[in-house]
Amino acid sequence: MKLWRRLKEIEAENIVLRELAHQSEQRYEQVKQLTKENEELRRRLEQLLEPEKAGDPEEERLDSWFFRTLRQEKAMSSRRGQDKEK
């Protein structure tokens, strides 16, 4: 009877360990996937943040129109300010 109870305890423990192993494997796969996604996002961020390369025209950058317009506006407003001072 004692051996039978011990056998049942070991079988129950085995089931728990299998479930934990399965969960661990799933988490490992999630971590691998998230690591890949993180690397891809970092790569994309670096591409956006790196200075323009010689072959890349400014128009191809996502923010180029905005910053070009902002620089033009700033230049025009500074010219107006200089004209008013004269």
PyMOL commands that set and color helices and strands:
alter all, ss='L'
color gray80, all
select helices_A, chain A and resi 2-49+58-60+64-85
alter helices_A, ss='H'
color red, helices_A
deselect
rebuild
show_as cartoon
